[in-house]
C-alpha cells in the first residue's frame, strides 16, 4: 500500500510504499526515512501508531 507524504523541503507529494505486516490488523511497515523524488531531501516518516 502506498502512503502519500509531503516533502518537508520542497512540498512535493511523495508516495512511500508500506509493506503489510500482521494478518488481522491493517498495519503497514513504512521505511523510517525516504528520499524525495523531486529534490533528494531525506524525509523522516511520521509516526502514526494508534
Ligand atoms: Zn522534496
mmCIF file of the protein (N, C-alpha, C, O) and its ligand, coordinates in Angstrom:
data_MODEL
# 
_entry.id   MODEL 
# 
loop_
_entity.id 
_entity.type 
_entity.pdbx_number_of_molecules 
1 polymer     1 
2 non-polymer 1 
# 
_entity_poly.entity_id                      1 
_entity_poly.type                           'polypeptide(L)' 
_entity_poly.nstd_linkage                   no 
_entity_poly.nstd_monomer                   no 
_entity_poly.pdbx_seq_one_letter_code       
;(UNK)(UNK)(UNK)(UNK)(UNK)(UNK)(UNK)(UNK)(UNK)(UNK)(UNK)(UNK)(UNK)(UNK)(UNK)(UNK)
(UNK)(UNK)(UNK)(UNK)(UNK)(UNK)(UNK)(UNK)(UNK)(UNK)(UNK)(UNK)(UNK)(UNK)(UNK)(UNK)
(UNK)(UNK)(UNK)(UNK)(UNK)(UNK)(UNK)(UNK)(UNK)(UNK)(UNK)(UNK)(UNK)(UNK)(UNK)(UNK)
(UNK)(UNK)
;
_entity_poly.pdbx_seq_one_letter_code_can   XXXXXXXXXXXXXXXXXXXXXXXXXXXXXXXXXXXXXXXXXXXXXXXXXX 
_entity_poly.pdbx_strand_id                 A 
# 
loop_
_entity_poly_seq.entity_id 
_entity_poly_seq.num 
_entity_poly_seq.mon_id 
_entity_poly_seq.hetero 
1 1  UNK n 
1 2  UNK n 
1 3  UNK n 
1 4  UNK n 
1 5  UNK n 
1 6  UNK n 
1 7  UNK n 
1 8  UNK n 
1 9  UNK n 
1 10 UNK n 
1 11 UNK n 
1 12 UNK n 
1 13 UNK n 
1 14 UNK n 
1 15 UNK n 
1 16 UNK n 
1 17 UNK n 
1 18 UNK n 
1 19 UNK n 
1 20 UNK n 
1 21 UNK n 
1 22 UNK n 
1 23 UNK n 
1 24 UNK n 
1 25 UNK n 
1 26 UNK n 
1 27 UNK n 
1 28 UNK n 
1 29 UNK n 
1 30 UNK n 
1 31 UNK n 
1 32 UNK n 
1 33 UNK n 
1 34 UNK n 
1 35 UNK n 
1 36 UNK n 
1 37 UNK n 
1 38 UNK n 
1 39 UNK n 
1 40 UNK n 
1 41 UNK n 
1 42 UNK n 
1 43 UNK n 
1 44 UNK n 
1 45 UNK n 
1 46 UNK n 
1 47 UNK n 
1 48 UNK n 
1 49 UNK n 
1 50 UNK n 
# 
loop_
_struct_asym.id 
_struct_asym.entity_id 
A 1 
B 2 
# 
loop_
_chem_comp.id 
_chem_comp.type 
_chem_comp.mon_nstd_flag 
UNK 'L-peptide linking' . 
ZN  non-polymer         . 
# 
_pdbx_entity_nonpoly.entity_id   2 
_pdbx_entity_nonpoly.name        ? 
_pdbx_entity_nonpoly.comp_id     ZN 
# 
_pdbx_nonpoly_scheme.asym_id         B 
_pdbx_nonpoly_scheme.entity_id       2 
_pdbx_nonpoly_scheme.mon_id          ZN 
_pdbx_nonpoly_scheme.ndb_seq_num     1 
_pdbx_nonpoly_scheme.pdb_seq_num     101 
_pdbx_nonpoly_scheme.auth_seq_num    101 
_pdbx_nonpoly_scheme.pdb_mon_id      ZN 
_pdbx_nonpoly_scheme.auth_mon_id     ZN 
_pdbx_nonpoly_scheme.pdb_strand_id   A 
_pdbx_nonpoly_scheme.pdb_ins_code    . 
# 
loop_
_atom_site.group_PDB 
_atom_site.id 
_atom_site.type_symbol 
_atom_site.label_atom_id 
_atom_site.label_alt_id 
_atom_site.label_comp_id 
_atom_site.label_asym_id 
_atom_site.label_entity_id 
_atom_site.label_seq_id 
_atom_site.pdbx_PDB_ins_code 
_atom_site.Cartn_x 
_atom_site.Cartn_y 
_atom_site.Cartn_z 
_atom_site.occupancy 
_atom_site.B_iso_or_equiv 
_atom_site.pdbx_formal_charge 
_atom_site.auth_seq_id 
_atom_site.auth_comp_id 
_atom_site.auth_asym_id 
_atom_site.auth_atom_id 
_atom_site.pdbx_PDB_model_num 
ATOM   1   N  N  . UNK A 1 1  ? 0.844  -1.194  0.000  1.00 0.00 ? 1   UNK A N  1 
ATOM   2   C  CA . UNK A 1 1  ? 0.000  0.000   0.000  1.00 0.00 ? 1   UNK A CA 1 
ATOM   3   C  C  . UNK A 1 1  ? 0.884  1.251   0.000  1.00 0.00 ? 1   UNK A C  1 
ATOM   4   O  O  . UNK A 1 1  ? 1.870  1.331   0.733  1.00 0.00 ? 1   UNK A O  1 
ATOM   5   N  N  . UNK A 1 2  ? 0.520  2.199   -0.815 1.00 0.00 ? 2   UNK A N  1 
ATOM   6   C  CA . UNK A 1 2  ? 1.290  3.427   -0.893 1.00 0.00 ? 2   UNK A CA 1 
ATOM   7   C  C  . UNK A 1 2  ? 0.692  4.503   0.008  1.00 0.00 ? 2   UNK A C  1 
ATOM   8   O  O  . UNK A 1 2  ? -0.523 4.685   0.089  1.00 0.00 ? 2   UNK A O  1 
ATOM   9   N  N  . UNK A 1 3  ? 1.597  5.205   0.677  1.00 0.00 ? 3   UNK A N  1 
ATOM   10  C  CA . UNK A 1 3  ? 1.173  6.311   1.518  1.00 0.00 ? 3   UNK A CA 1 
ATOM   11  C  C  . UNK A 1 3  ? 1.699  7.599   0.914  1.00 0.00 ? 3   UNK A C  1 
ATOM   12  O  O  . UNK A 1 3  ? 2.816  7.647   0.400  1.00 0.00 ? 3   UNK A O  1 
ATOM   13  N  N  . UNK A 1 4  ? 0.893  8.631   0.979  1.00 0.00 ? 4   UNK A N  1 
ATOM   14  C  CA . UNK A 1 4  ? 1.317  9.907   0.425  1.00 0.00 ? 4   UNK A CA 1 
ATOM   15  C  C  . UNK A 1 4  ? 1.831  10.819  1.531  1.00 0.00 ? 4   UNK A C  1 
ATOM   16  O  O  . UNK A 1 4  ? 1.160  11.048  2.538  1.00 0.00 ? 4   UNK A O  1 
ATOM   17  N  N  . UNK A 1 5  ? 3.023  11.327  1.319  1.00 0.00 ? 5   UNK A N  1 
ATOM   18  C  CA . UNK A 1 5  ? 3.593  12.296  2.247  1.00 0.00 ? 5   UNK A CA 1 
ATOM   19  C  C  . UNK A 1 5  ? 4.045  13.507  1.459  1.00 0.00 ? 5   UNK A C  1 
ATOM   20  O  O  . UNK A 1 5  ? 4.311  13.429  0.260  1.00 0.00 ? 5   UNK A O  1 
ATOM   21  N  N  . UNK A 1 6  ? 4.123  14.612  2.147  1.00 0.00 ? 6   UNK A N  1 
ATOM   22  C  CA . UNK A 1 6  ? 4.600  15.837  1.514  1.00 0.00 ? 6   UNK A CA 1 
ATOM   23  C  C  . UNK A 1 6  ? 6.029  16.093  1.971  1.00 0.00 ? 6   UNK A C  1 
ATOM   24  O  O  . UNK A 1 6  ? 6.324  16.078  3.166  1.00 0.00 ? 6   UNK A O  1 
ATOM   25  N  N  . UNK A 1 7  ? 6.901  16.324  1.016  1.00 0.00 ? 7   UNK A N  1 
ATOM   26  C  CA . UNK A 1 7  ? 8.300  16.598  1.328  1.00 0.00 ? 7   UNK A CA 1 
ATOM   27  C  C  . UNK A 1 7  ? 8.427  17.864  2.165  1.00 0.00 ? 7   UNK A C  1 
ATOM   28  O  O  . UNK A 1 7  ? 7.817  18.888  1.857  1.00 0.00 ? 7   UNK A O  1 
ATOM   29  N  N  . UNK A 1 8  ? 9.229  17.784  3.230  1.00 0.00 ? 8   UNK A N  1 
ATOM   30  C  CA . UNK A 1 8  ? 9.401  18.949  4.101  1.00 0.00 ? 8   UNK A CA 1 
ATOM   31  C  C  . UNK A 1 8  ? 10.167 20.060  3.395  1.00 0.00 ? 8   UNK A C  1 
ATOM   32  O  O  . UNK A 1 8  ? 10.043 21.237  3.734  1.00 0.00 ? 8   UNK A O  1 
ATOM   33  N  N  . UNK A 1 9  ? 10.953 19.663  2.416  1.00 0.00 ? 9   UNK A N  1 
ATOM   34  C  CA . UNK A 1 9  ? 11.865 20.622  1.801  1.00 0.00 ? 9   UNK A CA 1 
ATOM   35  C  C  . UNK A 1 9  ? 11.224 21.380  0.641  1.00 0.00 ? 9   UNK A C  1 
ATOM   36  O  O  . UNK A 1 9  ? 11.305 22.606  0.574  1.00 0.00 ? 9   UNK A O  1 
ATOM   37  N  N  . UNK A 1 10 ? 10.591 20.648  -0.268 1.00 0.00 ? 10  UNK A N  1 
ATOM   38  C  CA . UNK A 1 10 ? 10.088 21.300  -1.474 1.00 0.00 ? 10  UNK A CA 1 
ATOM   39  C  C  . UNK A 1 10 ? 8.564  21.240  -1.591 1.00 0.00 ? 10  UNK A C  1 
ATOM   40  O  O  . UNK A 1 10 ? 7.980  21.892  -2.457 1.00 0.00 ? 10  UNK A O  1 
ATOM   41  N  N  . UNK A 1 11 ? 7.923  20.459  -0.723 1.00 0.00 ? 11  UNK A N  1 
ATOM   42  C  CA . UNK A 1 11 ? 6.470  20.396  -0.742 1.00 0.00 ? 11  UNK A CA 1 
ATOM   43  C  C  . UNK A 1 11 ? 5.891  19.460  -1.780 1.00 0.00 ? 11  UNK A C  1 
ATOM   44  O  O  . UNK A 1 11 ? 4.678  19.443  -1.984 1.00 0.00 ? 11  UNK A O  1 
ATOM   45  N  N  . UNK A 1 12 ? 6.737  18.674  -2.446 1.00 0.00 ? 12  UNK A N  1 
ATOM   46  C  CA . UNK A 1 12 ? 6.246  17.738  -3.451 1.00 0.00 ? 12  UNK A CA 1 
ATOM   47  C  C  . UNK A 1 12 ? 5.522  16.577  -2.777 1.00 0.00 ? 12  UNK A C  1 
ATOM   48  O  O  . UNK A 1 12 ? 5.874  16.163  -1.673 1.00 0.00 ? 12  UNK A O  1 
ATOM   49  N  N  . UNK A 1 13 ? 4.510  16.063  -3.460 1.00 0.00 ? 13  UNK A N  1 
ATOM   50  C  CA . UNK A 1 13 ? 3.814  14.874  -2.973 1.00 0.00 ? 13  UNK A CA 1 
ATOM   51  C  C  . UNK A 1 13 ? 4.639  13.645  -3.303 1.00 0.00 ? 13  UNK A C  1 
ATOM   52  O  O  . UNK A 1 13 ? 5.027  13.435  -4.453 1.00 0.00 ? 13  UNK A O  1 
ATOM   53  N  N  . UNK A 1 14 ? 4.908  12.825  -2.278 1.00 0.00 ? 14  UNK A N  1 
ATOM   54  C  CA . UNK A 1 14 ? 5.711  11.628  -2.464 1.00 0.00 ? 14  UNK A CA 1 
ATOM   55  C  C  . UNK A 1 14 ? 4.909  10.408  -2.053 1.00 0.00 ? 14  UNK A C  1 
ATOM   56  O  O  . UNK A 1 14 ? 4.236  10.424  -1.022 1.00 0.00 ? 14  UNK A O  1 
ATOM   57  N  N  . UNK A 1 15 ? 4.973  9.358   -2.845 1.00 0.00 ? 15  UNK A N  1 
ATOM   58  C  CA . UNK A 1 15 ? 4.359  8.090   -2.483 1.00 0.00 ? 15  UNK A CA 1 
ATOM   59  C  C  . UNK A 1 15 ? 5.414  7.188   -1.873 1.00 0.00 ? 15  UNK A C  1 
ATOM   60  O  O  . UNK A 1 15 ? 6.460  6.940   -2.474 1.00 0.00 ? 15  UNK A O  1 
ATOM   61  N  N  . UNK A 1 16 ? 5.130  6.699   -0.671 1.00 0.00 ? 16  UNK A N  1 
ATOM   62  C  CA . UNK A 1 16 ? 6.057  5.813   0.021  1.00 0.00 ? 16  UNK A CA 1 
ATOM   63  C  C  . UNK A 1 16 ? 5.359  4.478   0.204  1.00 0.00 ? 16  UNK A C  1 
ATOM   64  O  O  . UNK A 1 16 ? 4.237  4.421   0.708  1.00 0.00 ? 16  UNK A O  1 
ATOM   65  N  N  . UNK A 1 17 ? 6.021  3.402   -0.206 1.00 0.00 ? 17  UNK A N  1 
ATOM   66  C  CA . UNK A 1 17 ? 5.413  2.092   -0.104 1.00 0.00 ? 17  UNK A CA 1 
ATOM   67  C  C  . UNK A 1 17 ? 5.524  1.537   1.312  1.00 0.00 ? 17  UNK A C  1 
ATOM   68  O  O  . UNK A 1 17 ? 6.607  1.518   1.898  1.00 0.00 ? 17  UNK A O  1 
ATOM   69  N  N  . UNK A 1 18 ? 4.403  1.090   1.852  1.00 0.00 ? 18  UNK A N  1 
ATOM   70  C  CA . UNK A 1 18 ? 4.388  0.451   3.151  1.00 0.00 ? 18  UNK A CA 1 
ATOM   71  C  C  . UNK A 1 18 ? 4.057  -1.020  2.985  1.00 0.00 ? 18  UNK A C  1 
ATOM   72  O  O  . UNK A 1 18 ? 3.052  -1.376  2.370  1.00 0.00 ? 18  UNK A O  1 
ATOM   73  N  N  . UNK A 1 19 ? 4.911  -1.874  3.540  1.00 0.00 ? 19  UNK A N  1 
ATOM   74  C  CA . UNK A 1 19 ? 4.718  -3.315  3.442  1.00 0.00 ? 19  UNK A CA 1 
ATOM   75  C  C  . UNK A 1 19 ? 3.732  -3.774  4.506  1.00 0.00 ? 19  UNK A C  1 
ATOM   76  O  O  . UNK A 1 19 ? 3.899  -3.437  5.678  1.00 0.00 ? 19  UNK A O  1 
ATOM   77  N  N  . UNK A 1 20 ? 2.710  -4.533  4.128  1.00 0.00 ? 20  UNK A N  1 
ATOM   78  C  CA . UNK A 1 20 ? 1.746  -5.010  5.129  1.00 0.00 ? 20  UNK A CA 1 
ATOM   79  C  C  . UNK A 1 20 ? 2.421  -5.907  6.161  1.00 0.00 ? 20  UNK A C  1 
ATOM   80  O  O  . UNK A 1 20 ? 3.224  -6.769  5.807  1.00 0.00 ? 20  UNK A O  1 
ATOM   81  N  N  . UNK A 1 21 ? 2.099  -5.707  7.420  1.00 0.00 ? 21  UNK A N  1 
ATOM   82  C  CA . UNK A 1 21 ? 2.596  -6.565  8.481  1.00 0.00 ? 21  UNK A CA 1 
ATOM   83  C  C  . UNK A 1 21 ? 1.415  -7.117  9.255  1.00 0.00 ? 21  UNK A C  1 
ATOM   84  O  O  . UNK A 1 21 ? 0.358  -6.490  9.319  1.00 0.00 ? 21  UNK A O  1 
ATOM   85  N  N  . UNK A 1 22 ? 1.595  -8.295  9.846  1.00 0.00 ? 22  UNK A N  1 
ATOM   86  C  CA . UNK A 1 22 ? 0.499  -8.900  10.575 1.00 0.00 ? 22  UNK A CA 1 
ATOM   87  C  C  . UNK A 1 22 ? -0.535 -9.457  9.618  1.00 0.00 ? 22  UNK A C  1 
ATOM   88  O  O  . UNK A 1 22 ? -0.404 -9.328  8.401  1.00 0.00 ? 22  UNK A O  1 
ATOM   89  N  N  . UNK A 1 23 ? -1.533 -10.059 10.158 1.00 0.00 ? 23  UNK A N  1 
ATOM   90  C  CA . UNK A 1 23 ? -2.526 -10.731 9.334  1.00 0.00 ? 23  UNK A CA 1 
ATOM   91  C  C  . UNK A 1 23 ? -3.918 -10.160 9.539  1.00 0.00 ? 23  UNK A C  1 
ATOM   92  O  O  . UNK A 1 23 ? -4.664 -9.966  8.580  1.00 0.00 ? 23  UNK A O  1 
ATOM   93  N  N  . UNK A 1 24 ? -4.264 -9.895  10.779 1.00 0.00 ? 24  UNK A N  1 
ATOM   94  C  CA . UNK A 1 24 ? -5.615 -9.445  11.091 1.00 0.00 ? 24  UNK A CA 1 
ATOM   95  C  C  . UNK A 1 24 ? -5.709 -7.933  11.178 1.00 0.00 ? 24  UNK A C  1 
ATOM   96  O  O  . UNK A 1 24 ? -6.792 -7.362  11.048 1.00 0.00 ? 24  UNK A O  1 
ATOM   97  N  N  . UNK A 1 25 ? -4.598 -7.302  11.393 1.00 0.00 ? 25  UNK A N  1 
ATOM   98  C  CA . UNK A 1 25 ? -4.643 -5.861  11.558 1.00 0.00 ? 25  UNK A CA 1 
ATOM   99  C  C  . UNK A 1 25 ? -4.196 -5.174  10.281 1.00 0.00 ? 25  UNK A C  1 
ATOM   100 O  O  . UNK A 1 25 ? -3.373 -5.694  9.527  1.00 0.00 ? 25  UNK A O  1 
ATOM   101 N  N  . UNK A 1 26 ? -4.750 -4.009  10.058 1.00 0.00 ? 26  UNK A N  1 
ATOM   102 C  CA . UNK A 1 26 ? -4.334 -3.235  8.897  1.00 0.00 ? 26  UNK A CA 1 
ATOM   103 C  C  . UNK A 1 26 ? -3.200 -2.316  9.292  1.00 0.00 ? 26  UNK A C  1 
ATOM   104 O  O  . UNK A 1 26 ? -3.380 -1.121  9.526  1.00 0.00 ? 26  UNK A O  1 
ATOM   105 N  N  . UNK A 1 27 ? -2.017 -2.924  9.357  1.00 0.00 ? 27  UNK A N  1 
ATOM   106 C  CA . UNK A 1 27 ? -0.842 -2.139  9.705  1.00 0.00 ? 27  UNK A CA 1 
ATOM   107 C  C  . UNK A 1 27 ? 0.181  -2.279  8.597  1.00 0.00 ? 27  UNK A C  1 
ATOM   108 O  O  . UNK A 1 27 ? 0.262  -3.313  7.935  1.00 0.00 ? 27  UNK A O  1 
ATOM   109 N  N  . UNK A 1 28 ? 0.940  -1.254  8.409  1.00 0.00 ? 28  UNK A N  1 
ATOM   110 C  CA . UNK A 1 28 ? 1.921  -1.262  7.336  1.00 0.00 ? 28  UNK A CA 1 
ATOM   111 C  C  . UNK A 1 28 ? 3.269  -0.772  7.838  1.00 0.00 ? 28  UNK A C  1 
ATOM   112 O  O  . UNK A 1 28 ? 3.368  0.196   8.593  1.00 0.00 ? 28  UNK A O  1 
ATOM   113 N  N  . UNK A 1 29 ? 4.297  -1.468  7.395  1.00 0.00 ? 29  UNK A N  1 
ATOM   114 C  CA . UNK A 1 29 ? 5.647  -1.112  7.799  1.00 0.00 ? 29  UNK A CA 1 
ATOM   115 C  C  . UNK A 1 29 ? 6.226  -0.123  6.787  1.00 0.00 ? 29  UNK A C  1 
ATOM   116 O  O  . UNK A 1 29 ? 6.499  -0.464  5.636  1.00 0.00 ? 29  UNK A O  1 
ATOM   117 N  N  . UNK A 1 30 ? 6.399  1.090   7.246  1.00 0.00 ? 30  UNK A N  1 
ATOM   118 C  CA . UNK A 1 30 ? 6.970  2.103   6.373  1.00 0.00 ? 30  UNK A CA 1 
ATOM   119 C  C  . UNK A 1 30 ? 8.455  2.257   6.660  1.00 0.00 ? 30  UNK A C  1 
ATOM   120 O  O  . UNK A 1 30 ? 8.896  2.057   7.792  1.00 0.00 ? 30  UNK A O  1 
ATOM   121 N  N  . UNK A 1 31 ? 9.214  2.606   5.656  1.00 0.00 ? 31  UNK A N  1 
ATOM   122 C  CA . UNK A 1 31 ? 10.631 2.878   5.911  1.00 0.00 ? 31  UNK A CA 1 
ATOM   123 C  C  . UNK A 1 31 ? 10.770 4.046   6.870  1.00 0.00 ? 31  UNK A C  1 
ATOM   124 O  O  . UNK A 1 31 ? 9.948  4.962   6.855  1.00 0.00 ? 31  UNK A O  1 
ATOM   125 N  N  . UNK A 1 32 ? 11.804 4.024   7.705  1.00 0.00 ? 32  UNK A N  1 
ATOM   126 C  CA . UNK A 1 32 ? 11.994 5.090   8.692  1.00 0.00 ? 32  UNK A CA 1 
ATOM   127 C  C  . UNK A 1 32 ? 12.247 6.425   8.004  1.00 0.00 ? 32  UNK A C  1 
ATOM   128 O  O  . UNK A 1 32 ? 11.849 7.484   8.489  1.00 0.00 ? 32  UNK A O  1 
ATOM   129 N  N  . UNK A 1 33 ? 12.913 6.344   6.871  1.00 0.00 ? 33  UNK A N  1 
ATOM   130 C  CA . UNK A 1 33 ? 13.132 7.571   6.121  1.00 0.00 ? 33  UNK A CA 1 
ATOM   131 C  C  . UNK A 1 33 ? 13.142 7.258   4.638  1.00 0.00 ? 33  UNK A C  1 
ATOM   132 O  O  . UNK A 1 33 ? 13.368 6.119   4.230  1.00 0.00 ? 33  UNK A O  1 
ATOM   133 N  N  . UNK A 1 34 ? 12.897 8.266   3.850  1.00 0.00 ? 34  UNK A N  1 
ATOM   134 C  CA . UNK A 1 34 ? 12.813 8.072   2.410  1.00 0.00 ? 34  UNK A CA 1 
ATOM   135 C  C  . UNK A 1 34 ? 13.282 9.348   1.718  1.00 0.00 ? 34  UNK A C  1 
ATOM   136 O  O  . UNK A 1 34 ? 13.318 10.436  2.293  1.00 0.00 ? 34  UNK A O  1 
ATOM   137 N  N  . UNK A 1 35 ? 13.633 9.156   0.474  1.00 0.00 ? 35  UNK A N  1 
ATOM   138 C  CA . UNK A 1 35 ? 14.221 10.260  -0.277 1.00 0.00 ? 35  UNK A CA 1 
ATOM   139 C  C  . UNK A 1 35 ? 13.180 10.866  -1.212 1.00 0.00 ? 35  UNK A C  1 
ATOM   140 O  O  . UNK A 1 35 ? 12.468 10.148  -1.914 1.00 0.00 ? 35  UNK A O  1 
ATOM   141 N  N  . UNK A 1 36 ? 13.101 12.163  -1.212 1.00 0.00 ? 36  UNK A N  1 
ATOM   142 C  CA . UNK A 1 36 ? 12.166 12.855  -2.101 1.00 0.00 ? 36  UNK A CA 1 
ATOM   143 C  C  . UNK A 1 36 ? 12.577 12.651  -3.556 1.00 0.00 ? 36  UNK A C  1 
ATOM   144 O  O  . UNK A 1 36 ? 13.748 12.799  -3.908 1.00 0.00 ? 36  UNK A O  1 
ATOM   145 N  N  . UNK A 1 37 ? 11.608 12.311  -4.391 1.00 0.00 ? 37  UNK A N  1 
ATOM   146 C  CA . UNK A 1 37 ? 11.898 12.096  -5.806 1.00 0.00 ? 37  UNK A CA 1 
ATOM   147 C  C  . UNK A 1 37 ? 12.252 13.404  -6.499 1.00 0.00 ? 37  UNK A C  1 
ATOM   148 O  O  . UNK A 1 37 ? 12.910 13.409  -7.540 1.00 0.00 ? 37  UNK A O  1 
ATOM   149 N  N  . UNK A 1 38 ? 11.817 14.497  -5.921 1.00 0.00 ? 38  UNK A N  1 
ATOM   150 C  CA . UNK A 1 38 ? 11.963 15.784  -6.589 1.00 0.00 ? 38  UNK A CA 1 
ATOM   151 C  C  . UNK A 1 38 ? 13.266 16.500  -6.227 1.00 0.00 ? 38  UNK A C  1 
ATOM   152 O  O  . UNK A 1 38 ? 13.966 17.016  -7.098 1.00 0.00 ? 38  UNK A O  1 
ATOM   153 N  N  . UNK A 1 39 ? 13.578 16.523  -4.928 1.00 0.00 ? 39  UNK A N  1 
ATOM   154 C  CA . UNK A 1 39 ? 14.727 17.338  -4.509 1.00 0.00 ? 39  UNK A CA 1 
ATOM   155 C  C  . UNK A 1 39 ? 15.777 16.517  -3.761 1.00 0.00 ? 39  UNK A C  1 
ATOM   156 O  O  . UNK A 1 39 ? 16.785 17.063  -3.314 1.00 0.00 ? 39  UNK A O  1 
ATOM   157 N  N  . UNK A 1 40 ? 15.546 15.196  -3.619 1.00 0.00 ? 40  UNK A N  1 
ATOM   158 C  CA . UNK A 1 40 ? 16.504 14.289  -2.969 1.00 0.00 ? 40  UNK A CA 1 
ATOM   159 C  C  . UNK A 1 40 ? 16.686 14.548  -1.476 1.00 0.00 ? 40  UNK A C  1 
ATOM   160 O  O  . UNK A 1 40 ? 17.618 14.022  -0.868 1.00 0.00 ? 40  UNK A O  1 
ATOM   161 N  N  . UNK A 1 41 ? 15.815 15.345  -0.886 1.00 0.00 ? 41  UNK A N  1 
ATOM   162 C  CA . UNK A 1 41 ? 15.890 15.555  0.552  1.00 0.00 ? 41  UNK A CA 1 
ATOM   163 C  C  . UNK A 1 41 ? 15.476 14.279  1.283  1.00 0.00 ? 41  UNK A C  1 
ATOM   164 O  O  . UNK A 1 41 ? 14.592 13.552  0.829  1.00 0.00 ? 41  UNK A O  1 
ATOM   165 N  N  . UNK A 1 42 ? 16.120 14.017  2.415  1.00 0.00 ? 42  UNK A N  1 
ATOM   166 C  CA . UNK A 1 42 ? 15.734 12.890  3.244  1.00 0.00 ? 42  UNK A CA 1 
ATOM   167 C  C  . UNK A 1 42 ? 14.585 13.298  4.153  1.00 0.00 ? 42  UNK A C  1 
ATOM   168 O  O  . UNK A 1 42 ? 14.679 14.262  4.912  1.00 0.00 ? 42  UNK A O  1 
ATOM   169 N  N  . UNK A 1 43 ? 13.502 12.543  4.057  1.00 0.00 ? 43  UNK A N  1 
ATOM   170 C  CA . UNK A 1 43 ? 12.333 12.795  4.892  1.00 0.00 ? 43  UNK A CA 1 
ATOM   171 C  C  . UNK A 1 43 ? 12.202 11.691  5.927  1.00 0.00 ? 43  UNK A C  1 
ATOM   172 O  O  . UNK A 1 43 ? 12.450 10.520  5.639  1.00 0.00 ? 43  UNK A O  1 
ATOM   173 N  N  . UNK A 1 44 ? 11.810 12.075  7.130  1.00 0.00 ? 44  UNK A N  1 
ATOM   174 C  CA . UNK A 1 44 ? 11.546 11.098  8.188  1.00 0.00 ? 44  UNK A CA 1 
ATOM   175 C  C  . UNK A 1 44 ? 10.061 10.762  8.158  1.00 0.00 ? 44  UNK A C  1 
ATOM   176 O  O  . UNK A 1 44 ? 9.212  11.653  8.146  1.00 0.00 ? 44  UNK A O  1 
ATOM   177 N  N  . UNK A 1 45 ? 9.760  9.483   8.147  1.00 0.00 ? 45  UNK A N  1 
ATOM   178 C  CA . UNK A 1 45 ? 8.361  9.066   8.139  1.00 0.00 ? 45  UNK A CA 1 
ATOM   179 C  C  . UNK A 1 45 ? 7.694  9.411   9.464  1.00 0.00 ? 45  UNK A C  1 
ATOM   180 O  O  . UNK A 1 45 ? 8.187  9.038   10.528 1.00 0.00 ? 45  UNK A O  1 
ATOM   181 N  N  . UNK A 1 46 ? 6.566  10.128  9.397  1.00 0.00 ? 46  UNK A N  1 
ATOM   182 C  CA . UNK A 1 46 ? 5.843  10.452  10.639 1.00 0.00 ? 46  UNK A CA 1 
ATOM   183 C  C  . UNK A 1 46 ? 5.361  9.188   11.340 1.00 0.00 ? 46  UNK A C  1 
ATOM   184 O  O  . UNK A 1 46 ? 4.982  8.211   10.694 1.00 0.00 ? 46  UNK A O  1 
ATOM   185 N  N  . UNK A 1 47 ? 5.380  9.220   12.656 1.00 0.00 ? 47  UNK A N  1 
ATOM   186 C  CA . UNK A 1 47 ? 4.918  8.101   13.451 1.00 0.00 ? 47  UNK A CA 1 
ATOM   187 C  C  . UNK A 1 47 ? 3.402  8.138   13.526 1.00 0.00 ? 47  UNK A C  1 
ATOM   188 O  O  . UNK A 1 47 ? 2.826  9.148   13.933 1.00 0.00 ? 47  UNK A O  1 
ATOM   189 N  N  . UNK A 1 48 ? 2.753  7.058   13.141 1.00 0.00 ? 48  UNK A N  1 
ATOM   190 C  CA . UNK A 1 48 ? 1.302  7.068   13.264 1.00 0.00 ? 48  UNK A CA 1 
ATOM   191 C  C  . UNK A 1 48 ? 0.788  5.852   14.008 1.00 0.00 ? 48  UNK A C  1 
ATOM   192 O  O  . UNK A 1 48 ? -0.178 5.204   13.605 1.00 0.00 ? 48  UNK A O  1 
ATOM   193 N  N  . UNK A 1 49 ? 1.470  5.565   15.110 1.00 0.00 ? 49  UNK A N  1 
ATOM   194 C  CA . UNK A 1 49 ? 0.996  4.483   15.958 1.00 0.00 ? 49  UNK A CA 1 
ATOM   195 C  C  . UNK A 1 49 ? -0.335 4.842   16.583 1.00 0.00 ? 49  UNK A C  1 
ATOM   196 O  O  . UNK A 1 49 ? -0.564 5.991   16.958 1.00 0.00 ? 49  UNK A O  1 
ATOM   197 N  N  . UNK A 1 50 ? -1.202 3.871   16.692 1.00 0.00 ? 50  UNK A N  1 
ATOM   198 C  CA . UNK A 1 50 ? -2.504 4.116   17.301 1.00 0.00 ? 50  UNK A CA 1 
ATOM   199 C  C  . UNK A 1 50 ? -2.377 4.286   18.807 1.00 0.00 ? 50  UNK A C  1 
ATOM   200 O  O  . UNK A 1 50 ? -3.378 4.501   19.491 1.00 0.00 ? 50  UNK A O  1 
HETATM 201 ZN ZN . ZN  B 2 .  ? 11.480 17.396  -1.944 1.00 0.00 ? 101 ZN  A ZN 1 
# 
